[in-house]
């Protein structure tokens, strides 16, 4: 490849009004999602559409872009220019990748404004969403390029086909557990599993934490698996597109033998990867609700006094049951959470007497201990698990609860500029960019 011709193809795609309009539309939709997340006080309302769904729209956009070039006669122009088919394809893919990366980067300030001001470290915990957005977008881009080259109709038709593919991906991703559960064992289950695995949005949804914002801890392996699928999809796309460019624009038969061989490698690799890799299992929060055995039992309740922010006061209530009329010394109390740094104000050691019968017909005593704690969130979540460990003279007991954390105090002062400034920037690029840079 000649780098000057490659840069020329890249420049043409980057300054095309359709591509710049798509970037501006992405920023506008992300801004609307950010404002809605601010109104609803839920960052997940922003992250799921922007980082896991919008990147998939590169599929219909790429399909329409490729087909519109054919309608405008650009294929004949490229055939008569020194630009080779490989350089044209590489320039197009690189330009789409740059635009996708720019769209993800434009969404990061809003993600920061929705997470870091209310939970120190929450932005870093959710930053893996950017990697998923890029991988989902690349996979969708390659499918869109394939659709555009294989579709023989208009750009509107290619746009419709690409949109239908994304809609199917969304439905499969949302109903993946039901689809896998309804499939009978044997060939039906195998085919259903392959359909789910062939959906990049399903992979992205499966790796998200159930209650907290951002990916779960084991998402890196899943990301590598999806990258393997993207690699074989890239081989398939390049072989099919370059083969048809050399063997004829409107027919798939008569591919050069090298393109046919690479096409077989790509398809075989896709099928093998889909058959062997597995979707990641969701991680469960560890810790029992109370100890199953021993003389002492501990129950825990925790509730926030107000909206959740960087320093959240919590009301902690411990209920201890054991032999009646027994005096205990609470030597130490530890509170732990995967999403909070906790400090409580209960002075230990503390004397506790089990003299209130928990059950009139049983010889058990009951004591209730109340204290306050300060929680410093490290991740934005809808439910915060808290584990209490109480150490007595001869026994240590544990209890677990989950505090409701749906109401977060997100500051509007940071969200508004972080969502609106990218819209202004991309609008200026759309209006003035082609006039300034696209001069041939």
Secondary structure as the mmCIF struct_conf table of DSSP 4:
data_model
#
loop_
_struct_conf.conf_type_id
_struct_conf.id
_struct_conf.beg_label_comp_id
_struct_conf.beg_label_asym_id
_struct_conf.beg_label_seq_id
_struct_conf.end_label_comp_id
_struct_conf.end_label_asym_id
_struct_conf.end_label_seq_id
HELX_RH_AL_P HELX_RH_AL_P1 UNK A 3 UNK A 14
TURN_TY1_P TURN_TY1_P1 UNK A 15 UNK A 15
HELX_RH_AL_P HELX_RH_AL_P2 UNK A 17 UNK A 40
TURN_TY1_P TURN_TY1_P2 UNK A 41 UNK A 41
TURN_TY1_P TURN_TY1_P3 UNK A 43 UNK A 43
HELX_RH_AL_P HELX_RH_AL_P3 UNK A 44 UNK A 47
HELX_RH_PI_P HELX_RH_PI_P1 UNK A 48 UNK A 53
HELX_RH_3T_P HELX_RH_3T_P1 UNK A 54 UNK A 57
HELX_RH_AL_P HELX_RH_AL_P4 UNK A 58 UNK A 71
TURN_TY1_P TURN_TY1_P4 UNK A 72 UNK A 73
HELX_RH_AL_P HELX_RH_AL_P5 UNK A 74 UNK A 80
BEND BEND1 UNK A 81 UNK A 82
HELX_RH_AL_P HELX_RH_AL_P6 UNK A 85 UNK A 115
TURN_TY1_P TURN_TY1_P5 UNK A 116 UNK A 118
BEND BEND2 UNK A 119 UNK A 119
TURN_TY1_P TURN_TY1_P6 UNK A 120 UNK A 121
HELX_RH_AL_P HELX_RH_AL_P7 UNK A 122 UNK A 126
TURN_TY1_P TURN_TY1_P7 UNK A 127 UNK A 127
HELX_RH_AL_P HELX_RH_AL_P8 UNK A 128 UNK A 150
BEND BEND3 UNK A 153 UNK A 153
HELX_RH_AL_P HELX_RH_AL_P9 UNK A 155 UNK A 174
TURN_TY1_P TURN_TY1_P8 UNK A 175 UNK A 175
HELX_RH_AL_P HELX_RH_AL_P10 UNK A 176 UNK A 182
BEND BEND4 UNK A 183 UNK A 183
HELX_LH_PP_P HELX_LH_PP_P1 UNK A 184 UNK A 184
TURN_TY1_P TURN_TY1_P9 UNK A 185 UNK A 186
HELX_RH_AL_P HELX_RH_AL_P11 UNK A 187 UNK A 197
TURN_TY1_P TURN_TY1_P10 UNK A 198 UNK A 198
HELX_RH_AL_P HELX_RH_AL_P12 UNK A 200 UNK A 206
TURN_TY1_P TURN_TY1_P11 UNK A 207 UNK A 207
STRN STRN1 UNK A 208 UNK A 208
BEND BEND5 UNK A 210 UNK A 211
STRN STRN2 UNK A 212 UNK A 212
BEND BEND6 UNK A 213 UNK A 214
STRN STRN3 UNK A 215 UNK A 215
TURN_TY1_P TURN_TY1_P12 UNK A 217 UNK A 218
HELX_RH_AL_P HELX_RH_AL_P13 UNK A 219 UNK A 247
TURN_TY1_P TURN_TY1_P13 UNK A 249 UNK A 250
BEND BEND7 UNK A 252 UNK A 254
HELX_RH_AL_P HELX_RH_AL_P14 UNK A 257 UNK A 276
HELX_LH_PP_P HELX_LH_PP_P2 UNK A 279 UNK A 286
BEND BEND8 UNK A 289 UNK A 289
STRN STRN4 UNK A 290 UNK A 290
BEND BEND9 UNK A 292 UNK A 295
STRN STRN5 UNK A 297 UNK A 304
BEND BEND10 UNK A 305 UNK A 307
STRN STRN6 UNK A 308 UNK A 308
BEND BEND11 UNK A 310 UNK A 311
STRN STRN7 UNK A 312 UNK A 323
TURN_TY1_P TURN_TY1_P14 UNK A 324 UNK A 325
STRN STRN8 UNK A 326 UNK A 330
STRN STRN9 UNK A 332 UNK A 336
STRN STRN10 UNK A 337 UNK A 337
TURN_TY1_P TURN_TY1_P15 UNK A 338 UNK A 339
STRN STRN11 UNK A 340 UNK A 344
BEND BEND12 UNK A 348 UNK A 349
STRN STRN12 UNK A 350 UNK A 354
BEND BEND13 UNK A 356 UNK A 356
BEND BEND14 UNK A 358 UNK A 359
TURN_TY1_P TURN_TY1_P16 UNK A 360 UNK A 361
BEND BEND15 UNK A 362 UNK A 363
STRN STRN13 UNK A 364 UNK A 377
BEND BEND16 UNK A 378 UNK A 379
STRN STRN14 UNK A 381 UNK A 381
BEND BEND17 UNK A 382 UNK A 382
STRN STRN15 UNK A 383 UNK A 391
BEND BEND18 UNK A 393 UNK A 394
STRN STRN16 UNK A 396 UNK A 404
STRN STRN17 UNK A 408 UNK A 408
HELX_RH_AL_P HELX_RH_AL_P15 UNK A 412 UNK A 437
#
